């Protein structure tokens, strides 16, 4: 995807030197940032500091303004929520449904006109945000999460995720690839009325095939995970 500062349009790369114009959010000077969230493209804009969801060609729906900020910069889906950074105060907001955004904090207090929560990335179960002009990188942890920060090779893979006592663990092809920091399970309320969805993540939806899906009421032993991961 690419944006146009002059038109506010969103363009999709079609291969070679070809780009298609998907249109522009209404009353927007610039489209600035992009993020996949709940299977849809979301666009951050200047100069009203709004985020729009792309619903089809020339069809953008506003999901709200981030406080009184002017520009939406870095965006990322983290632990089930969409987060976005802003200009001019370098604030970070969390989308809480509808058009509601919750301020999680301000990251730069430099004595300049414009401060920027510039870029975002997920690493080792935390959300990282780079800011200007101070040049600092900040990290946010919401609950406990564990990530495998590597691309999987083409083909079938066995993935197992579990909570074992006071840690979260992630296995790929029978090998332990990530472990969370230690935590007290009693400090977390895991009750929810939301349905369990497989393949419908907080960012994009799964594109591929699933086989032999299993859900256990206990933590598996390492030997059990290795046995399940063996090719059949």
N, C-alpha and C positions, 0 to 999 in steps of 0.2 A: 504494500500500500504506500501511497505518497500523497502529500497534501499540496495545495496551492495557496500561497500567501495572498495573491492578488484577488483570486476568485472565491477562496474558501472552499473549493471543490475537493473531493476525495477521488483519487485515481487508483485503479487496479492494474497491476502489471499483467499483460497477456502473453508475454514471451517476445523474444526478438527485440524490436524497438517499439512495440505496440503497447499502448495504455488506453484503458477505457475510463470514461468520466462517469462516476456514480452519482454525481450531483453534489449539492452543498447543503448543510444545515441552514435553516432560515435565519436571516439577520446576523450572519457571522462574517467577520472580516478575514479570519484565518482559522484553518484547522491545524492543530499543532501536534497532538499526540494520539496514539492508537492503543487499544487493548482488546483482546478477546475476553468476553465475560458472559457466562451462561449461554455459550454457543452463538453469540452475536458480536459484531464489531462495534466498539464504542470509540467515540471521537472526542478529544478535548479541544476546546476552542478559546480564541481571543475575540472580542475584548469584554465579554460578559461573564467569563469564567464558568461556562456551562459544559456539561457532558451530554452528548447525543448518542442514541442507539440507532444503528443503521437497520431499517426494516425493509429496504428494497430501493431500487433506483429512484433517486430524488425523493426518498421518504425517510426522514430522520425525526426521531422522537426525543424531546428533551427529557432527561431524567434528573434535572435540577441544576441549580447553581451552587458553587462551593463558597458559602458565606458571601462576602462582598468582594471576593478576589476577581482579578481581571483575566487571568490566563490559566488554563489547565495544562500542566506540563507532563512530568512523568506519571504513568498509570501502570498498575499491575493488579492482577487477581491474586489474593493471598489469604489462605485459610478460610475460603468460602466467601470472602468479601472483595469488592473492588475498592482499591485505594488510589488516590490521585494527589499529586503535589501541585502547588500554585505559585503564581507571581501576583503581586509584588512582595508578599510577606513570607514566602517560603513555608507555607503551611501544608499539612497533610490531612486529608479528609478521607473518611470511610463511608461508602454508600450503604445505607441501611434500608433500602427498599423504596419504591415509588420515586419521589423527587427529594428524598431526605438524605442529607449528608451530615456526618458527625465529625467535628474537628478533633483530631487526635493529638495535635501539637504543632508548634512552630519550631523550625529547625535552623534559622539563620537570623541573627539580630544585627547584622552589619549596618553601619550608618550610611546607606545609599538609598537611591530611589527605588530600585528594583532588586529584590532578593528572590531566588529561584529554587524551588524543590525540583531539580532538573531531571533526574533519571531514577528508575527503580529496577530492582532485580531481586529474585528469590534465590537464597543460597543457605544450605544447611538449616532449613526450617525457619528462616527469618526473612523479613522484608528489609532490604537495604535501599537507602535513598541518598543520592549525591546532591549536594547543594552548592549554590554560588551566591555571593563571591567568596565566601569563607573557604571553600574547597573541602569541607568536611564530608564524611560519609557517616550516616546514622543507621542504626538497625532497630527494628521493632519485632518483638515476639508476642504473638497473640495466642494464648493457650500453649499447647505443646504440639509441635509438628516435626515430621522427619521427611527429608527429601533425598533423592538420588540425583545429583546434579550432573548427569551425563546422559547423552542420547543413546537409546538402545539401537543395536544393529538390526538390519532387516531380518525378518523371519520370526518364528515363534519364540517366546520367552515365558518362563514361569516367574510370577511375581507374588510374593507373600508379604502381607503387612500385618503386624500384630502389636498388641500391648502386652508386655511381659512384666508384671509387677509394676515397678516404678519407671519403666522406660518404654518407648516406642521403638520397634525394630522393623527394618525393611530388608527383604531378601530378593535377589534377582538370580534366577537359575540355581537356587540352592545355596547361594553365597551371601553372607551378611554384608550389606553395602552401606548401611547407615543406621545409627543409633541416636536417639534423642538424649538430651540432658536429663538427669534424674529429676523426678517430681513426685509429689504426694498425690495419689489419685483421689484422696478424700477432699482435696481442695477444688475439684472440678465437678460441676454438675453436667452430666452428659445426657440428661433426659431431654427429649425432643419430640415434637409432634410431626416433624418432617419425615416424609417417606424415604426409604433407602433407595438410592438411584445408583445403578452400575453403568459406568460409561458416560454419565452426564455430570462432568466436573464443573467446578466453579469458573474455569476459564473456557476452554474449548471442549467440544464433545469428542468422544473417542471415535476415531476412524480406523476400523480394522475388524478383526474377528476375535471373539472370546470363546474359550472352550474349557470344560471341566471346572467351572466356577464352584468354589466351596466356601462355606461360612462356618466357623467353629465357635463354640462357646468357651473355649479355653485357649491358652497360648500353646502352640505346638513346640515340641522339642526340636532342636537343630537337626537331629537325625531324621525326624519325620519330614521336615521341610526338604531336606536333601533327597529323600526317597520320592516325594511327590514331584520334584523337579526333574527326575530322570526321564529321558525320552521314552515314549511308549510306542 
